[in-house]
Amino acid sequence: AGPMSTECLGNLLRITLSAEYFEDKYLSLSIVDRSGIAWELDEAMAAQCGYAVTYSSWSSIEFRASALSCHSHLEKDVFTVTIQIKAAHTPDMKNATTHLESASCHYAPWSPRELICESNYMQVSVRREIPQTIKDFTQDELEDWTLVFPEVKAEEASVWQTVFHQPEEKRALLVSNAWSAGYGLNATDSRVLLRVPYTAAQVQLVKDQGITFSVLRSSTFYKHRWVILMVDTAVACPVDGVDYENKTITWTVPKYIPPLSAGVTRFKDVLVEAGVDLHKLSAKEMASRKYVLLNELNAITMKIPIGAEGGYYKTSVNNGQLGAKYTINLFLEHQWEDDRWGLTKHIIIKEIETPFEQAEVFITNNSNLSVRLMNVTVGTFLPDVELVNLTIEGVTVAVPEAVQHGYLIHKTRYTNGSTAYVIQVPLDAPSIKKEYMREDMRAYTLNVTLAFITHPSSETFVVPVIALSAVKDAVLPSARGFCDGRNLHLVITHGNVDQNWLPFISDWHLTPEAAQKYNYSLRDNGTHLTISVPFLSPHVNYEGFHTSAIKASLYLTLKDGITLAQKRDFSVSCIFSPSELTQCLHNGTMIITAIKLVGGEDLHTGLLVLRDRQCKPSLVTEKTATFMFSVDACGTSRKFNSTTVTYENEVHYFRPGNDTPIFRLKFLCSYPVKQTVDVQYESKRSTPLSIKPGLGCLALSLKIFKEKSYSEPYQESEYPVVKYLGEALYFEIELLLPKDARLDLNVEDCWATNSQSQDSLPQWHILTHRCENNQDSYRTVFHKVNYSLRVKFPQHLKRFEVRMFTFVQGTSLLQE
């Protein structure tokens, strides 16, 4: 089949443009006159000249021309119409392909009066008869026409003017003015024609038997030789009269309406025929389609089941919801005789469209899990629907670009013309959400929004597609635990489901920042998560305590990063020596740590004391209390033997108002006794003690902390630290190496400069000879350093507080 097909339908010519051939093209239609000039067709010209352009089933374009259209070439009983179609891929019509189609049709014998109700115009043509001449208008010479009626043309047959009859007035328009107003007027040797757009100013809406008609009452004057003649050119077309009930379309057209039956006293039906798409149907054909045609006394009624053969469904969108409307192009021809006109032929072309009916979009999951492919079918849709883009994770991409995101899209056409879209996405595509379900099952979720457009109405709608597939491919994280002398370690091997799981110890989220605060180690290299926690830590559970062993456990839970639902539990338990709770320093200082066992929730570690109840812990956590004291204090006792001296103390817990401890834990430190040797000496003048300088390597660190508690230092990513004048900065200097308890750290001098060079000027001394600067408006404040889990040797740290200041020169700031 070619791009166009033609068909003769009585006094109408139809040319249908192939939907497949002109798909996705921009079109321009023109009418070619007898001189070869192409007149581009627009809505106004079509209604004025007797052309109609409509869409038939789905996107096929239908062009219809009246036998009496403006550019028809009439010769004997044949009329010829030539159209030109330009098709291009761009709206500017560049590189357009031109198609020329000329078609001729035999037209049927004319009735005295013929009326056509087209989709965009009303047309009446009447036989030209010679009535009595109008008095005083007969002339002998041609030139007299110019003198009396200068508007009248000098051709043999010419329409002169039309008078429109309206309730309030009669208005006459000359031919030129009528054409300017959008009317079409013409006269042949045998007929006078008037064509009226439905939107014309003189058109009235008139009701008859409850049905609204578009009516134009008019009289047309034309000249024949030297006589002015007048004919009645009234026309009426039904506007409504369509009802929808019980899935049936009922179309009612009254007979013999007043504008067409003025002065008539006798009527007789000659013919009532109906059809679809301008094709008349026999009674047998109508019955097979379950159509009903009733010719009653005052009206003609046609009943069509919605969805019946002859019509078609087209896609419609209402408030973003997808639906459909059933459309059928009905055709009714009514011929009657009366005592004024003789035979009248009334042809009505009526496109009927049912109300919107919402439709459901079916989404079918046909995923092939053996090849790890999501396969979803969306549809079916009517042929007038096209997929234009997809929204994937908030990003909108056109259909051709979807392959870059891993999406393969296929359009499937079925034998009934409907279509569906098949979307294929690999399970491992980044946009596929993966979620652990249970045991070895993972849920794969496709979440994409499809945007569609309808043709030719350009309505848009979207279809959210959410498809889920369960696959037995889950690999859960596993763990192994071990301990060294002072730490508990958990090494978790990642699976394929825990990418968004978070480590928790009880309800405490273990982040790198939180781990650093407690001197824990937390490392993740992508395949393994390693956690190391010291034996004496707030998050270690102490589950058993004997004279020879302490059982310590670390419990870790992996939780969903969004819902915080518990996913996996891991633990490591180790046996530690009780000696880990005691540090016996060479300078005679004892550091002991008491622990709270699991089940002892009513014991408050802050109330633990030594034998001397005035000696309280220097560091308290929820599960531990640490005491630091001299061996000759806090009620410490001592025992000697030949090789060692042993110091003992006890940690007690008393209930309020009770002097008998309910908890008692003994600690001891043993020191070797050095051998005493008698030596001979003579008294000499002693030389004064002196400190000699030596060479060695020291590892130092300087940190700035956020608060006076010195619990959280600024991280490298937070520098430079922004502070306002007068705000406090908390400095800590620490001796990292060597870790020798006999060493003390002292800060001799500390100064600030205006640049990163320590030797640049100006300078301001914060500390001078281990003391604060007396010239400072805000004196530097030293803070005492106590033993803690992080601080094993307080003498290796110095902490001081400095108020923010700036350098000035005169009254100008050098740097803020």
Number of C-alpha atoms within 10 A of each C-alpha: 6 7 12 17 14 18 14 17 18 15 18 20 23 21 20 19 21 17 17 10 14 18 12 13 15 15 17 17 19 17 23 20 16 13 6 9 10 15 15 15 19 14 12 14 18 21 27 24 27 27 28 21 21 15 15 20 19 20 21 17 18 19 18 22 23 24 25 23 24 20 21 22 17 18 9 8 10 15 22 19 23 19 21 18 17 18 22 18 16 13 12 9 15 11 11 18 12 13 13 13 15 12 16 18 21 19 19 12 9 16 16 17 22 19 27 23 24 22 18 20 22 24 28 22 27 23 19 20 14 13 11 10 13 11 8 7 13 14 13 9 9 11 11 14 20 13 9 11 11 12 14 18 16 14 10 11 18 22 24 24 22 24 18 20 17 14 8 6 8 11 12 16 16 17 23 13 13 15 13 11 16 19 21 22 26 20 19 15 11 13 17 26 23 24 25 27 25 21 14 13 11 16 20 18 14 19 15 14 13 11 16 19 23 19 23 26 20 22 18 24 21 23 21 17 15 16 19 21 19 24 19 19 26 23 26 26 27 22 18 17 16 18 12 16 9 7 11 16 21 17 19 20 25 19 20 16 18 12 17 20 17 12 12 13 9 10 16 12 15 12 12 16 17 22 20 18 17 21 14 17 15 12 13 10 12 17 12 10 13 14 20 14 20 12 16 10 9 12 14 17 17 18 18 23 18 21 16 14 15 15 22 19 20 21 24 26 21 14 7 12 15 21 18 20 20 19 21 25 19 22 20 21 18 19 18 18 16 17 13 14 17 13 20 22 20 20 21 21 22 22 17 17 19 18 13 15 15 15 14 11 15 14 19 14 17 16 21 15 15 7 9 13 17 25 21 22 21 19 18 18 22 20 21 21 24 19 19 14 19 23 17 18 12 9 8 16 17 13 16 12 14 17 14 9 13 16 20 17 19 12 13 14 15 10 6 8 12 15 19 22 19 18 18 20 22 19 24 14 14 12 18 21 14 21 19 21 16 12 11 14 18 20 20 20 19 22 16 20 18 19 19 17 19 21 18 13 12 14 16 21 19 17 19 14 18 13 19 16 19 16 17 13 14 20 16 18 19 14 16 13 18 13 18 12 11 12 17 23 22 22 19 18 16 18 14 14 20 20 13 11 19 18 20 18 15 11 9 12 15 19 13 13 14 15 16 16 14 17 15 17 15 18 12 14 7 9 11 16 17 18 21 20 22 20 24 21 19 16 20 19 20 22 14 14 17 9 9 10 14 21 17 21 19 22 16 20 20 21 20 18 14 9 8 13 11 14 16 16 16 17 15 18 19 19 16 20 15 16 16 14 17 17 16 18 15 10 10 14 16 23 21 25 20 25 22 21 18 12 9 9 11 7 18 17 21 18 16 24 22 22 18 15 15 10 17 21 22 15 17 21 16 15 23 22 23 23 22 19 18 14 23 13 13 18 16 20 15 15 10 13 9 9 11 14 14 17 20 17 22 20 24 20 22 17 13 7 6 9 9 10 12 11 13 15 12 13 19 19 22 15 15 12 13 9 7 6 6 5 5 5 6 5 5 6 6 6 6 5 6 6 5 5 5 5 5 5 7 10 10 14 11 12 16 18 18 16 13 15 9 17 12 17 18 13 12 8 7 9 8 8 12 8 13 11 10 12 11 17 17 21 21 18 18 20 22 13 12 13 13 12 14 11 12 13 14 15 14 10 14 15 13 20 16 17 12 8 9 11 12 11 11 13 14 16 15 23 20 14 11 12 16 20 19 13 10 13 9 16 16 18 14 15 16 11 16 14 16 15 15 12 13 14 19 18 20 23 22 20 21 18 21 18 19 14 17 15 16 12 8 7 6 8 10 12 10 12
